[in-house]
């Protein structure tokens, strides 16, 4: 939900370094979504029996079509359910992914205005919480680094299956 207060303002062009870092950070959100989809697919496929009937396999593929269209929040929930089913707990990763989800919502939906000390992404989330701070390129770089770290951690589940070691972190 957009935060609407005061008079309408003109659009402010972000400084090039901030805009570039914002673009890279947003791109990292797409990467972590892709890794989540791949991990969910791999972990779910790993559980299919070798002699699965074609009808059952097609039903499984239809379920996986939904994963391909899921957004970050739903993917995080699916990964959590999948890891629970595999008896793998990683609360730190899930907490990190939840934090990334919040940053994604803010950074992808905010209107940016100059403020003392930096640029303020003006946004109110669905709970009505307003982000009051300012951000600069180094803040965005830290968010991007955290997001890419989470993507690497999610990828470990896929690699564990590829290596024949089962699911572990």
Buried (B, 14 or more C-beta within 10 A) or exposed (E): EEBEEEEEEEEEEBEEEBBEBBEBBBEBBEBBBEBBBBBBBBBBEBEEEEEEEEEEEEEBEEEBEEBEEBEBBEBBEBBBEBBEEBEBEBEEBBEBBEBBBEBBBBBBBBBBBEBEEBBBBBBBBEEEEEBEEBBBBEBBEEBBEBBBBBBEBBBBBBEBBEEEEEBEE
